[in-house]
Amino acid sequence: MRRPPSALIAASWLLALSSAWAADAATFTKDQADHGHVQYNTRCAQCHRPDLTGALGPALTGKTFSDHWGGKNVGDFYDYEHANMPANNPGTVDEDTLLAITAYILSRNGVAAGATALTTDSAKALTLPTGK
């Protein structure tokens, strides 16, 4: 049975809309990642290097990072950061700043920015990418 073209167009539109909503529901904004870049350079780069390749601290991008964190929940990564970073004073970075730093790390690992800021709740719905 042949479907009318209008039904196919409507179904395609709804699928695209729901996919876009799902992506924006669990992502970060470009402004958030840009702020995270500044904060990362101030708070993290000394141990993890400005290019995130690691020094005293582990790499936060590339194969080493994706081998350890790839496919894992961003909420778990955030919780790890909050509990353990900075190494010399764990748990002292405020939530908004740490979410911005997390957004920056996500952006450097190929996750695209969206329309909605990363939150501790939305982080639970996002998975770190594998293999970069």
N, C-alpha and C positions, 0 to 999 in steps of 0.2 A: 504494500500500500504506500502510495506516495504522499509525503507530508507537504503541506503548503509551505512555501518559502518563508512566510511571515513567522510561522512557528519555529523554524530553524533559526531564524535571525533572533527571535526573542530568547530562545534557549541559549544561543551563543552569547548574547548580551548578559543574561543572568549568570552564566558560568564565568565570564570575564569579570563581572562586578563582584561576585563572591570570591574569586581568586584575589582580586585587588584588595578587598576588605580583609581577607585572611592575612595577606602579606603585611598590610598596614597595622593590623591588630597586634602583631608581635614583631616590632622592628624598632627603629630609632630614627630621629630626624637628622638631617645634615647639620643643622645648628648644634644639636646635642653632640654629635661626633666631632665637630670643629672645636667645641668647648673642651671635649675630652682630650683632644690632641694637645691643647695648651696645658691642661692639667697633667696629662701623661708626661709631657716634657718636664714639668716642674717636679712631679712626685715619683715617677717610675723609671724614667730614662737612665738615671744613674746606674741602676742595677740591670735593667732589661734593654738598654741601648736605645738611642733615638729611633733607630730603624726596626725596633722590636725583635732583633735577632738574638738577644740574650748576651749576658756577660756574667756578672755575679748571680743574677737571676736567670731563669730559663727563657728561651725564646717564646714570644707571644704571637708568632706568625710562622708560616712555613711548615715543613714536614714534621719537625720535632713537636711543634705545638699541635698540629692536626693528629699526629699519632697518639698523643696523650688526651686531647680534649675533643677531637673531631667526633661528631655524632652524639655528644653529651649535651645535656640541658644547660642553656645559658644561665638559668636560675642557680644551678649548682656551681657554675663558674663564678657567678657574682658572689654567692655565699662563701666560696673558697677565698676570693679576693678580700671580702670583708673580714673574714676570720684571720687571715694570714698576712695581709699587706697593710701598710708597708712593713717589711721584715723587721725594721727597727722600732716599730710602734704599731702593731697590728690593731685593726678595728678603729682607727682614728679618722679615717677619711669619711666625710659625711655622705649620706645616701645619694644625693643628687650628683655630687662630684664623682662618686664611684660608678654610678650609672652612666655618666658621660664618658668616663674612661673606658668602661665596658663597650659602649657604643663605638668609640674610636677603635678599639681592638677588633670588634666585629667588622668594621668598615675595612680595616687593613687585611682582613681575612676573606674579603670578597662578598660580604653581606651588603646588600643595597639599602640605602636609607629610604625611609618612607615618610608618611605624613604624621605618624604618631610617635611620640617620645617613648623610649624604653623605660619601663617601670619594673619594680621588683615582681609584680604580678605578671606583666607581659613577658618578662624574661623566662618564666616557667613554661611558656608556650613556644619558645624558640630553641632551635637546636644549632649548636656550633657546626660549621661546615666541615666536611671531611676532605682531605687531600688538596693542598694548595701548593 
